[in-house]
Amino acid sequence: DVRGNNLTGTIPENIGNCTSFEIL
């Protein structure tokens, strides 16, 4: 999911979300 991917810059809970987080 993208719960960790938000404008606040919160670190994703799942390692798989790290990639999406970096894109944002």
C-alpha positions in Angstrom: 0.0 0.0 0.0 1.0 3.7 -0.1 0.2 4.6 3.5 3.9 5.5 4.1 4.0 7.5 0.8 2.7 10.9 1.7 3.8 14.6 1.4 5.0 14.6 5.1 7.9 12.4 4.0 7.0 9.5 6.4 9.2 6.4 5.9 7.2 3.5 4.4 6.4 0.6 6.8 7.1 -2.0 4.2 10.4 -2.4 2.5 8.6 -2.8 -0.8 7.2 0.8 -0.4 10.7 2.3 -0.2 10.9 2.4 -4.0 7.6 4.3 -4.3 8.6 6.6 -1.5 11.8 7.6 -3.3 9.9 8.4 -6.5 7.7 10.8 -4.5 
